[in-house]
Amino acid sequence: MNGDYPAKRQQLESDGFCILENIIDAQMLAQLRSITDMMLARQEAAHFAENRSQGSLISVFDEPVMATLVAYPPILAALAKLGFAEPKWSSGFVISKPAASPPLFWHQDARFWDDPVSYTPQIIQCFLMIYLVDTSPENGCLRLIPGSHLRRHPLHDALPDAHGETLGRMDNPAHLAYQRAEGEIDVPVKAGDVIMGSARLLHAAHGNRSPQRRTNITLWYYPAFDELPEGIRAFLAERELPPNWREQNRDLIEALWPRYQGDTKPIRQNRSPGPALKRGAWAPDR
């Protein structure tokens, strides 16, 4: 499926993810490794304690040079081949698991469960995970539950808010959020590959049992922004670029930043799926 973008689009819709191979070239990878090493070195010990499960959670807005990755032509070209000619972008994070670190907890990142569109195959929000090293179960590769963006899994009803502090600190390592889950698969990739996945997809990562750091940069795009309900577009357009990005990166980012000109009220953010998310094969309705 390496170059079969129609098949990748179909997999994105049906399974909730696809792999875009060889997107980041060697020169860009070297630059990103240098930048992320610098960003990680600036963090205090408290940051890593609060994000023990993630490893780190550093906003790309901390380093304006990251705009070159957000607008990286091969990424935008791959999105266009998938049928997303005018994507919008909203944020991103450096997520780096140090050597001998625990697993990332199970979670989904969707925010618009109050809108009926979240219960359809329509593409809303997607992560692009850019790995700076080869990944495997040994060093913390991604794991996910295909189809969980459209079908309810027992984890949906058992997990606490993934965006609170409890799971990040790993207060209770025995919690099911860190365990194996029914239907999960591993998604190992090569450095420079990009994993694209729905924000609604349940995903996690293995612990890093290797002696080296495993870093990825996760960027959040709205691939078909103009097709989204107006309330969602209004919500996304409320944010402004940080001052340092407006001053240094306006030419790169302006076309990718969400804008809305209508008068619809922004939707209320809701991170928990409602009853309209029907149960899948993991736990049939009783």
Number of C-alpha atoms within 10 A of each C-alpha: 11 10 11 11 18 13 14 21 19 14 17 22 20 16 20 26 26 23 21 25 17 15 20 23 12 13 8 16 17 12 11 22 16 11 15 22 15 12 16 17 9 9 12 9 8 9 15 20 15 19 21 22 27 26 28 22 22 20 17 21 17 13 15 15 15 20 18 13 18 22 17 15 13 14 17 18 14 18 21 15 16 18 15 18 14 15 19 23 23 19 15 21 18 23 22 24 30 23 17 16 21 21 26 28 25 25 22 25 19 21 20 23 20 17 15 12 15 22 20 13 13 12 22 23 24 25 25 24 25 26 27 26 19 15 20 18 17 14 27 30 23 22 21 24 21 21 23 26 27 23 19 23 24 14 17 19 11 11 17 15 14 16 12 9 12 15 26 21 18 22 13 11 15 9 13 14 22 21 15 13 18 13 13 15 14 17 17 20 22 15 21 21 22 26 21 23 27 29 24 29 25 26 24 27 24 24 26 26 18 16 12 13 19 23 27 23 24 23 21 21 26 26 24 18 23 15 12 17 15 19 19 22 23 21 19 21 16 11 12 13 17 11 10 13 20 15 11 13 17 15 13 17 20 15 14 19 20 24 19 16 9 10 9 14 12 15 19 14 14 13 17 19 20 16 9 15 19 15 18 15 12 14 13 11 8 4
